[in-house]
Amino acid sequence: MKTYTSLALVVLLSASPSFVACQSSGHEQAESTGMHMDELNASVAAAKAKIHACAESLAAVVEKGDLDPAPSFAQYKKDVAAVEAAASQSDSNLKSLQSKGQTYMAAWEKQAATITDPDLKKLAEERRAKLSQAVTAVAEAMQAAQAEIGPYRTQIKDMETYLSNDLTPAGISSIKDKSKQITKSSNSIGEALDKVAEALSKGAPQFKTAKPPPPPEPAKK
């Protein structure tokens, strides 16, 4: 029975995330952090595209208010849902990046404390601080974008509710200024997300191990 219990404990520990993390070397955790940055970068690009698309479909509703706004409004509702999904994905990816970065930095700090060479210890501290700052820069840029995305999500959802109850020419005409404001907000958010992408583009390469270049393509006959 004792043997079974010990074996079961080993299996449970091996399956736990913290145990697996301990088995990963520092450079593998760094690579993983860089991959999380790439994932966040992809979701940021998707969010930017969907935010602009939402503003454009609302503008189309206004433009066709006296003709046939129903198809444009149907598209707008899809775009609102797409913005919600993209924003949620970006939020999730940011949290994953921060969690991975914190785990990596904590493990590195603990291991660096065992270095006896004072020069190497100092270099380790400097490198760790630089990489930590790269994650912080991304988080700060993303949080600034989120401060604008939050109100934008509320605006477009409110607009959807309003138009769901009044898609008449008069009702649509009354929201022209609001539509322009949403377009302006989408452009501002796009600029904020560009700053996130810039921070990610600068940060991600710092965590990645160099890879050999791809083999040359065979010459065409």
Backbone hydrogen bonds, N-H to C=O, Kabsch-Sander energy under -0.5 kcal/mol:
donor,donor_aa,acceptor,acceptor_aa,energy
5,T,1,M,-2.3
6,S,2,K,-2.4
7,L,3,T,-2.3
8,A,4,Y,-2.6
9,L,5,T,-2.0
10,V,6,S,-2.0
11,V,7,L,-2.1
12,L,8,A,-2.4
13,L,9,L,-2.6
14,S,10,V,-2.4
15,A,11,V,-1.4
16,S,12,L,-0.8
16,S,13,L,-0.7
20,V,16,S,-2.2
21,A,17,P,-2.5
22,C,18,S,-1.8
23,Q,19,F,-1.3
24,S,20,V,-0.9
24,S,21,A,-0.7
29,Q,25,S,-2.0
30,A,26,G,-2.2
31,E,27,H,-2.1
32,S,28,E,-2.1
33,T,29,Q,-2.1
34,G,30,A,-2.2
35,M,31,E,-2.0
36,H,32,S,-2.0
37,M,33,T,-1.8
38,D,34,G,-1.9
39,E,35,M,-2.2
40,L,36,H,-2.2
41,N,37,M,-2.4
42,A,38,D,-2.1
43,S,39,E,-2.0
44,V,40,L,-2.4
45,A,41,N,-2.1
46,A,42,A,-2.0
47,A,43,S,-2.4
48,K,44,V,-2.4
49,A,45,A,-2.0
50,K,46,A,-2.3
51,I,47,A,-2.4
52,H,48,K,-2.0
53,A,49,A,-2.2
54,C,50,K,-2.0
55,A,51,I,-1.7
56,E,52,H,-2.2
57,S,53,A,-2.4
58,L,54,C,-1.8
59,A,55,A,-2.1
60,A,56,E,-1.8
61,V,57,S,-1.6
62,V,58,L,-2.0
63,E,59,A,-2.5
64,K,60,A,-1.9
65,G,62,V,-1.4
67,L,64,K,-1.4
73,F,69,P,-2.6
74,A,70,A,-2.4
75,Q,71,P,-1.9
76,Y,72,S,-2.3
77,K,73,F,-2.4
78,K,74,A,-1.5
79,D,75,Q,-2.4
80,V,76,Y,-2.5
81,A,77,K,-1.9
82,A,78,K,-2.1
83,V,79,D,-2.3
84,E,80,V,-2.1
85,A,81,A,-2.2
86,A,82,A,-2.7
87,A,83,V,-2.8
88,S,84,E,-2.1
89,Q,85,A,-2.1
90,S,86,A,-2.3
91,D,87,A,-2.3
92,S,88,S,-2.3
93,N,89,Q,-2.6
94,L,90,S,-2.2
95,K,91,D,-2.0
96,S,92,S,-2.1
97,L,93,N,-2.3
98,Q,94,L,-2.6
99,S,95,K,-2.4
100,K,96,S,-2.6
101,G,97,L,-2.9
102,Q,98,Q,-2.4
103,T,99,S,-2.2
104,Y,100,K,-2.5
105,M,101,G,-2.6
106,A,102,Q,-2.3
107,A,103,T,-2.1
108,W,104,Y,-2.4
109,E,105,M,-2.6
110,K,106,A,-2.0
111,Q,107,A,-2.3
112,A,108,W,-3.0
113,A,109,E,-1.2
114,T,111,Q,-1.6
115,I,112,A,-1.5
121,K,117,D,-2.5
122,K,118,P,-2.1
123,L,119,D,-2.5
124,A,120,L,-2.6
125,E,121,K,-2.1
126,E,122,K,-2.4
127,R,123,L,-2.6
128,R,124,A,-2.6
129,A,125,E,-2.2
130,K,126,E,-2.0
131,L,127,R,-2.4
132,S,128,R,-2.4
133,Q,129,A,-2.1
134,A,130,K,-1.4
135,V,131,L,-1.6
136,T,132,S,-2.2
137,A,133,Q,-2.7
138,V,134,A,-1.5
139,A,135,V,-2.5
140,E,136,T,-2.7
141,A,137,A,-2.1
142,M,138,V,-2.7
143,Q,139,A,-2.5
144,A,140,E,-1.8
145,A,141,A,-1.8
146,Q,142,M,-2.6
147,A,143,Q,-1.5
148,E,144,A,-0.6
148,E,145,A,-1.1
149,I,145,A,-2.5
150,G,146,Q,-2.4
152,Y,148,E,-1.7
153,R,149,I,-2.6
154,T,150,G,-1.6
155,Q,151,P,-2.5
156,I,152,Y,-2.6
157,K,153,R,-1.6
158,D,154,T,-2.5
159,M,155,Q,-2.4
160,E,156,I,-1.9
161,T,157,K,-2.2
162,Y,158,D,-2.5
163,L,159,M,-2.7
164,S,160,E,-1.9
165,N,161,T,-0.8
165,N,162,Y,-1.1
166,D,162,Y,-0.8
172,I,168,T,-2.7
173,S,169,P,-2.4
174,S,170,A,-1.5
175,I,172,I,-1.4
176,K,173,S,-1.2
179,S,175,I,-2.4
180,K,176,K,-2.1
181,Q,177,D,-2.0
182,I,178,K,-2.2
183,T,179,S,-2.2
184,K,180,K,-2.3
185,S,181,Q,-2.4
186,S,182,I,-2.3
187,N,183,T,-1.8
188,S,184,K,-2.0
189,I,185,S,-2.6
190,G,186,S,-2.0
191,E,187,N,-1.7
192,A,188,S,-1.9
193,L,189,I,-2.7
194,D,190,G,-1.7
195,K,191,E,-1.3
196,V,192,A,-1.3
197,A,193,L,-2.5
198,E,194,D,-2.1
199,A,195,K,-2.2
200,L,196,V,-2.4
201,S,197,A,-2.6
202,K,198,E,-1.9
203,G,199,A,-2.1
204,A,200,L,-2.9
206,Q,203,G,-1.2
207,F,203,G,-0.5
207,F,204,A,-1.8
208,K,204,A,-0.6
208,K,205,P,-0.7
